[in-house]
Each structure stands twice: as structure tokens, then as C-alpha cells.
Amino acid sequence: QVQLVESGGGLVQAGGSLRLSCAVSGSSIFGINTMGWYRQAPGKQRELVAVVTSGSGTNYQDSVKGRFTISRDNAKNTVYLQMNSLKLEDTAVYYCYYRRVISGLEYWGQGTQVTVSS
């Protein structure tokens, strides 16, 4: 059974940094897939933050370009989101996402809270 477990969230002051991790179990990410991070703030729609494909392509939301970096370690079955220069508007629950391209199956983590304070 595929499970995604996020970690690394917490409280940080504006301008600070956090690194989120998402560990995948029940499926090898060596396959053809897309992994990414989404976030949802209270009262707002869930939005894409960043994605990385098994072919190493990446895409970022404009608001995080230059500040966030997504990466993956296939040997560890883990995807990361390095977040630098955090802003108040980055406050949200961050969700890990995993999609197997061939089957179309997709999975979500439980989410990890990121709170940026002034």
C-alpha cells in the first residue's frame, strides 16, 4: 500500500529556511512518475508549489521561483523541498504528491504545517 509521509514543517521567522521531506513507501520512485509539493492556506484552494519528474524536469509556481528548490533521491525513495527566504504568505499546510504516469494513479501525503511568523 502506497504511503507518503511528510516531515520537516514547523514554525520559522520570515526570511528563514526549512527543508521538507517526503518519504514514499509501498512503491519505488525509480519508475516513470511525477512527484511534487502542493500547499493549502486557510480559506484558499490547494495550489501547486513545485514538481519534479522521473526524467529530472522541474516546474515551480512563480511566487517561489528563486527561493524554493525541489529535488529527489530515488535511492532513498524521498523527495525534498528546500525553502529559503520564507515569507508570511508561504504559511500553509504542505502536501506531498506522487503520480504514476503509466497507470495514472496518484497519492497524497497527510500534510505538514509550515508557519512563517514576522
Order of alpha helices (4+ residues) and beta strands (2+ residues): beta-beta-beta-beta-beta-beta-beta-beta-beta-beta-beta
